[in-house]
């Protein structure tokens, strides 16, 4: 058994143990890792993969099997929205944080006549360098997304602070997003999923109600510090 397959099975087991019977979506975060490593996870049955950078995502989406369900989980510049959203087997964009991006993504999906799931990204930690809309502005943005024909509001996403991710028993970022979901579901009269939790804290995120966890290093190992020159391994 390959190392990646073994790590993937270990993460799946942990997710299942924490889920208490709920269905949790595991997104394998594959940024900076070559296609060969992603294919090891694919051959082990993994279908949901997450990418952070447009160019790397576009190349991998072209090279890899078309039944992969891609999640774009990186900070998305407005001028890149249409290229990202035009990939037909894109499952979801998880980083919608303003109305302009929502409308650009909607235009791209209208062009291919296929609706797209999106998450509204929330800045739960209040850090000025973090992407995401502030919680007090989330309702207005969710209403915009709901009004757009080719977008489907799937839920809320957050990347909490590093310090909070190291806590063992509680996480203020997860608590805030969980509370916000309850409030917004009542306001919008629509169910919302939560995407929160990464390699260091996904078990706790699931306990706070996360429906989707984004796990990278626990599956693929430590990633390179720089973007790869090629997404294809030289081996």
ABEGO torsion letter per residue (X at the ends): XBAAAAAAAAAAAAAAAAAGGBBBBBBBBABGBBAAAAAAAAAAGBABBBBABAAAAAAAAAABBAABBBBBABBBBAAAAAAAAABAABABBAABABAAAAAAAAAAAAAAGBBBBBBBBBBAAGBAABBEBBAAAAAAAAAAAAABAABBBAEBBBBBBAAAAABAABBAAAAAAAAAAAAAAAAAGBBBBBBBEBAAAAAAAAAAGBABBBBAAAAAEBBBABBBABABBAX
